[in-house]
Amino acid sequence: MRNLRNRQVIEQFAAGNEANSWTGNLWSDGTWLRSYNQKIAHRTSGGLVVVGDFTSPGGRFFSVTTSGHVNSAKIHANEIMHPTVFLDSEKLWPTQS
């Protein structure tokens, strides 16, 4: 797998594919999108993209970089969740084998 620009990683995630950024700070296993090691978005088995709003206005801020990743992922989101709800909802989504 070749290393991609952040925009391309997010597009690949939304399509359900694995992808890595050239810096290694943003990556997807096809189900989860991670900024550094923080899960910021989930693609359901039905193909819906759910993004946790890990930004300062969203209620839980990690870094400027993660906020940028989240804001870019929102473009592909079917649902944007408050970070606490997103993290609690993780229990409802099956884990990838």
Secondary structure as a PSIPRED ss2 file (coil, helix, strand):
# PSIPRED VFORMAT (PSIPRED V4.0)

   1 M C   1.000  0.000  0.000
   2 R C   1.000  0.000  0.000
   3 N E   0.000  0.000  1.000
   4 L E   0.000  0.000  1.000
   5 R C   1.000  0.000  0.000
   6 N H   0.000  1.000  0.000
   7 R H   0.000  1.000  0.000
   8 Q H   0.000  1.000  0.000
   9 V H   0.000  1.000  0.000
  10 I H   0.000  1.000  0.000
  11 E H   0.000  1.000  0.000
  12 Q H   0.000  1.000  0.000
  13 F H   0.000  1.000  0.000
  14 A H   0.000  1.000  0.000
  15 A C   1.000  0.000  0.000
  16 G C   1.000  0.000  0.000
  17 N C   1.000  0.000  0.000
  18 E E   0.000  0.000  1.000
  19 A E   0.000  0.000  1.000
  20 N E   0.000  0.000  1.000
  21 S E   0.000  0.000  1.000
  22 W C   1.000  0.000  0.000
  23 T C   1.000  0.000  0.000
  24 G C   1.000  0.000  0.000
  25 N C   1.000  0.000  0.000
  26 L E   0.000  0.000  1.000
  27 W E   0.000  0.000  1.000
  28 S E   0.000  0.000  1.000
  29 D E   0.000  0.000  1.000
  30 G C   1.000  0.000  0.000
  31 T C   1.000  0.000  0.000
  32 W E   0.000  0.000  1.000
  33 L E   0.000  0.000  1.000
  34 R E   0.000  0.000  1.000
  35 S E   0.000  0.000  1.000
  36 Y C   1.000  0.000  0.000
  37 N C   1.000  0.000  0.000
  38 Q E   0.000  0.000  1.000
  39 K E   0.000  0.000  1.000
  40 I E   0.000  0.000  1.000
  41 A E   0.000  0.000  1.000
  42 H E   0.000  0.000  1.000
  43 R E   0.000  0.000  1.000
  44 T C   1.000  0.000  0.000
  45 S C   1.000  0.000  0.000
  46 G C   1.000  0.000  0.000
  47 G C   1.000  0.000  0.000
  48 L C   1.000  0.000  0.000
  49 V E   0.000  0.000  1.000
  50 V E   0.000  0.000  1.000
  51 V E   0.000  0.000  1.000
  52 G E   0.000  0.000  1.000
  53 D C   1.000  0.000  0.000
  54 F C   1.000  0.000  0.000
  55 T C   1.000  0.000  0.000
  56 S C   1.000  0.000  0.000
  57 P C   1.000  0.000  0.000
  58 G C   1.000  0.000  0.000
  59 G C   1.000  0.000  0.000
  60 R C   1.000  0.000  0.000
  61 F C   1.000  0.000  0.000
  62 F C   1.000  0.000  0.000
  63 S C   1.000  0.000  0.000
  64 V H   0.000  1.000  0.000
  65 T H   0.000  1.000  0.000
  66 T H   0.000  1.000  0.000
  67 S H   0.000  1.000  0.000
  68 G H   0.000  1.000  0.000
  69 H H   0.000  1.000  0.000
  70 V H   0.000  1.000  0.000
  71 N H   0.000  1.000  0.000
  72 S H   0.000  1.000  0.000
  73 A H   0.000  1.000  0.000
  74 K H   0.000  1.000  0.000
  75 I C   1.000  0.000  0.000
  76 H C   1.000  0.000  0.000
  77 A C   1.000  0.000  0.000
  78 N C   1.000  0.000  0.000
  79 E E   0.000  0.000  1.000
  80 I E   0.000  0.000  1.000
  81 M E   0.000  0.000  1.000
  82 H C   1.000  0.000  0.000
  83 P H   0.000  1.000  0.000
  84 T H   0.000  1.000  0.000
  85 V H   0.000  1.000  0.000
  86 F H   0.000  1.000  0.000
  87 L H   0.000  1.000  0.000
  88 D H   0.000  1.000  0.000
  89 S H   0.000  1.000  0.000
  90 E H   0.000  1.000  0.000
  91 K H   0.000  1.000  0.000
  92 L H   0.000  1.000  0.000
  93 W C   1.000  0.000  0.000
  94 P C   1.000  0.000  0.000
  95 T C   1.000  0.000  0.000
  96 Q C   1.000  0.000  0.000
  97 S C   1.000  0.000  0.000
